[in-house]
Amino acid sequence: MLYWALVFFVIALIAGALGFGGIASASSGIAQILFFLFLILFAISLIMGLVRRR
């Protein structure tokens, strides 16, 4: 999932550099959503791993 967030971030950077504002903002929004979703799932899996050890 982090891979896809980085892919959309790169797409947003390229589209922004070429002047495609709409595509850049959409890709940036998707990248942000995927990144935060990755962080939430990582935190949940980390907490669940710590709870299961006990």
Helices and strands as residue ranges (DSSP letters): H 2-18, H 21-53
